[in-house]
Amino acid sequence: MSSASRPSPTEGRTETTAGAGPVRRRNRHGRSGRGPAVLPGDMPAPLPLGRGPHRTRSERFDDLVLDVADALVERWTGELADVEWAVEDVPRVEADADEVPLTRLLPAQPGEGPDEAGTPPRVVVFRRPLELRARDRDELAALLHTVVVERVAELLRLPPEDVDPAYDPGDEPRD
């Protein structure tokens, strides 16, 4: 193949003098500059943050926890007003532990001095152990409801049936 039949490296480019503007390169594989994919007036309104169709498993789980917590706080407003709700992926357990907790209740801690406020009670829900025990979203929601009601019952020192009449212990393993 002779050098005359090969295209030169500058073929298809528009050169400008130094500093006069950009250099246009040739169109490789049909990927030339294109117009806008959507005209500005045709843009859909943005979805609220975190509410799009592509929510992560973690975000969907957080929503389930908030639904259960909101229902219990609505029922026990005075008693649960200061409770903090937290979600962690997995609990910290010893390597030789026989059971993996699904939730944990951290009781309120008084402040160290007269001017220091203590820490409120906290219900911690562990996402992965619960997800691994459920076959689908409905089963996960039911299991989550059960274990959270059990923790709140422990906090309030009441039977779970009194905390939420819809409580159903079922056959699921508990921590």
C-alpha positions as CSV (number, residue, x, y, z in Angstrom):
1,M,0.0,0.0,0.0
2,S,1.5,3.3,-1.0
3,S,1.6,6.4,1.1
4,A,-0.5,8.2,-1.5
5,S,-3.5,5.9,-1.0
6,R,-3.6,6.3,2.8
7,P,-5.5,9.3,4.2
8,S,-3.3,11.8,5.8
9,P,-3.6,12.3,9.6
10,T,-4.9,15.8,9.1
11,E,-7.6,14.8,6.5
12,G,-11.0,15.8,7.6
13,R,-9.8,18.4,10.1
14,T,-10.2,22.1,9.9
15,E,-7.0,23.8,11.2
16,T,-7.1,27.3,12.5
17,T,-4.3,29.6,13.3
18,A,-2.8,29.5,16.8
19,G,-5.3,30.7,19.3
20,A,-8.0,31.4,16.7
21,G,-10.4,28.7,17.9
22,P,-11.0,24.9,18.3
23,V,-9.8,22.3,15.9
24,R,-12.6,20.2,14.3
25,R,-11.7,16.5,14.1
26,R,-13.1,14.1,11.6
27,N,-16.3,12.2,12.3
28,R,-15.3,8.7,13.6
29,H,-17.9,6.0,13.7
30,G,-20.8,8.3,13.2
31,R,-20.2,10.1,16.5
32,S,-20.2,13.7,15.3
33,G,-21.5,16.6,17.3
34,R,-25.3,16.3,17.7
35,G,-28.0,18.6,18.7
36,P,-29.8,18.4,22.1
37,A,-31.6,15.1,22.8
38,V,-34.5,17.0,24.4
39,L,-35.5,20.6,23.8
40,P,-35.5,22.8,26.9
41,G,-39.3,23.2,26.9
42,D,-39.8,19.4,26.7
43,M,-37.7,18.6,29.8
44,P,-39.8,16.7,32.4
45,A,-39.9,18.1,35.9
46,P,-37.2,16.6,38.1
47,L,-38.2,14.0,40.7
48,P,-37.7,14.7,44.3
49,L,-34.3,13.6,45.5
50,G,-34.3,9.8,46.3
51,R,-37.8,9.3,44.9
52,G,-36.9,8.3,41.4
53,P,-37.7,5.0,39.8
54,H,-34.2,3.7,40.5
55,R,-34.1,3.6,44.2
56,T,-31.6,1.4,45.9
57,R,-32.5,-1.5,48.1
58,S,-31.2,0.4,51.0
59,E,-33.4,3.4,50.3
60,R,-36.5,1.1,49.9
61,F,-35.6,-0.6,53.2
62,D,-35.3,2.8,54.9
63,D,-38.8,3.7,53.7
64,L,-40.2,0.5,55.2
65,V,-38.5,1.3,58.6
66,L,-39.9,4.8,58.5
67,D,-43.4,3.5,57.7
68,V,-43.3,1.1,60.7
69,A,-41.8,3.8,63.0
70,D,-44.3,6.5,62.0
71,A,-47.2,4.2,62.7
72,L,-45.9,3.3,66.1
73,V,-45.0,6.9,67.0
74,E,-48.5,8.0,65.9
75,R,-50.0,5.4,68.3
76,W,-47.5,6.1,71.2
77,T,-46.8,9.8,70.6
78,G,-45.7,10.7,74.2
79,E,-43.7,7.6,74.9
80,L,-41.8,7.4,71.6
81,A,-41.4,11.2,70.9
82,D,-37.7,11.1,71.7
83,V,-36.8,7.7,70.3
84,E,-34.1,7.7,67.6
85,W,-34.5,5.3,64.7
86,A,-31.4,4.0,62.9
87,V,-30.7,1.5,60.1
88,E,-27.4,-0.2,59.8
89,D,-26.4,-2.7,57.2
90,V,-25.1,-5.4,59.5
91,P,-24.6,-5.7,63.3
92,R,-21.2,-6.0,64.8
93,V,-21.0,-9.5,66.3
94,E,-18.3,-11.8,67.5
95,A,-17.1,-14.3,64.9
96,D,-18.3,-17.3,67.0
97,A,-21.7,-15.8,67.8
98,D,-24.6,-18.3,67.5
99,E,-27.2,-15.7,66.4
100,V,-27.2,-12.6,64.4
101,P,-29.4,-9.8,65.8
102,L,-32.1,-8.3,63.6
103,T,-32.6,-5.2,65.8
104,R,-31.0,-3.7,68.8
105,L,-32.4,-1.4,71.5
106,L,-30.0,1.1,73.0
107,P,-31.5,2.5,76.2
108,A,-31.5,6.2,77.1
109,Q,-28.3,7.4,78.8
110,P,-28.4,10.2,81.3
111,G,-26.1,13.2,80.8
112,E,-22.9,13.4,82.8
113,G,-23.5,16.8,84.3
114,P,-26.5,19.0,85.2
115,D,-26.0,21.0,82.0
116,E,-25.6,18.0,79.7
117,A,-28.5,16.3,78.1
118,G,-28.4,12.5,77.9
119,T,-28.8,10.4,74.8
120,P,-32.4,9.3,73.9
121,P,-33.2,5.6,73.4
122,R,-32.4,4.3,70.0
123,V,-33.9,1.4,68.0
124,V,-31.4,0.1,65.5
125,V,-32.6,-2.1,62.7
126,F,-30.1,-4.3,60.7
127,R,-31.0,-4.4,57.1
128,R,-29.1,-7.3,55.6
129,P,-30.0,-10.0,58.2
130,L,-33.7,-9.0,57.7
131,E,-33.5,-9.0,53.9
132,L,-31.8,-12.4,54.0
133,R,-34.7,-13.9,56.0
134,A,-37.4,-12.6,53.7
135,R,-38.4,-14.0,50.3
136,D,-40.1,-10.8,49.0
137,R,-40.9,-7.2,49.9
138,D,-44.2,-8.1,51.6
139,E,-42.5,-10.7,53.8
140,L,-39.8,-8.3,54.6
141,A,-42.3,-5.6,55.6
142,A,-44.1,-8.1,57.9
143,L,-40.9,-9.3,59.5
144,L,-39.7,-5.8,60.0
145,H,-43.0,-4.8,61.6
146,T,-42.7,-7.8,64.0
147,V,-39.2,-7.2,65.1
148,V,-39.6,-3.4,65.5
149,V,-42.8,-3.9,67.6
150,E,-40.9,-6.3,69.8
151,R,-38.1,-3.7,70.4
152,V,-40.6,-1.0,71.1
153,A,-42.5,-3.4,73.5
154,E,-39.2,-4.0,75.3
155,L,-38.6,-0.2,75.5
156,L,-42.1,0.4,76.9
157,R,-42.0,-2.7,79.1
158,L,-45.3,-3.9,77.6
159,P,-46.4,-7.0,75.7
160,P,-46.0,-6.6,71.9
161,E,-49.7,-7.2,71.5
162,D,-50.4,-4.1,73.6
163,V,-47.9,-2.0,71.6
164,D,-49.6,-2.9,68.3
165,P,-52.7,-5.0,68.0
166,A,-51.6,-6.0,64.5
167,Y,-48.5,-7.7,66.0
168,D,-48.2,-11.3,64.7
169,P,-45.1,-13.2,65.9
170,G,-45.5,-15.8,63.2
171,D,-42.8,-18.5,62.8
172,E,-39.9,-16.2,61.9
173,P,-36.7,-16.4,63.9
174,R,-36.2,-13.5,66.4
175,D,-33.1,-12.0,67.9
